Amino acid sequence: MLVKQYEAPRLRRPFNLAARQAAGFAPEELAWLDEDGVTNPVHSTP
């Protein structure tokens, strides 16, 4: 993958996975984006 090859920083969520898929991202690349399991990095404080 290009991000590994060029040591790019991790992308931040949210991802528009449908748009990335339409742009030609492979299923493996989409899975890699989501591999850390974080669904939403934004935390609200009461």
C-alpha positions as CSV (number, residue, x, y, z in Angstrom):
1,M,0.0,0.0,0.0
2,L,1.2,3.5,-0.8
3,V,0.6,4.8,2.8
4,K,3.1,2.1,4.1
5,Q,5.5,2.6,1.2
6,Y,5.7,6.4,1.9
7,E,5.3,6.1,5.6
8,A,2.3,8.4,5.6
9,P,0.6,9.4,8.8
10,R,-2.5,7.5,9.9
11,L,-5.7,9.1,8.5
12,R,-8.3,10.4,10.9
13,R,-11.9,9.5,11.0
14,P,-14.6,9.7,9.9
15,F,-14.0,8.0,6.6
16,N,-16.4,8.1,3.7
17,L,-15.9,4.5,2.8
18,A,-18.5,4.5,0.0
19,A,-16.6,7.3,-1.7
20,R,-13.3,5.6,-1.2
21,Q,-14.7,2.3,-2.6
22,A,-16.0,4.2,-5.6
23,A,-12.6,5.8,-6.1
24,G,-11.0,2.4,-6.4
25,F,-9.8,1.6,-3.0
26,A,-9.4,-2.2,-2.6
27,P,-11.3,-4.0,0.1
28,E,-7.9,-4.7,1.8
29,E,-7.1,-1.0,1.9
30,L,-10.5,-0.1,3.4
31,A,-10.0,-2.9,6.0
32,W,-6.5,-1.4,6.8
33,L,-8.1,2.0,7.4
34,D,-10.4,0.4,10.0
35,E,-8.0,-2.1,11.5
36,D,-7.5,-0.3,14.8
37,G,-11.2,-0.7,15.6
38,V,-11.8,2.9,16.6
39,T,-15.3,3.8,15.4
40,N,-15.4,7.4,16.4
41,P,-12.4,9.3,17.8
42,V,-14.4,12.4,18.8
43,H,-15.4,12.2,22.5
44,S,-18.0,14.6,23.9
45,T,-17.7,15.8,27.4
46,P,-20.8,16.3,29.5
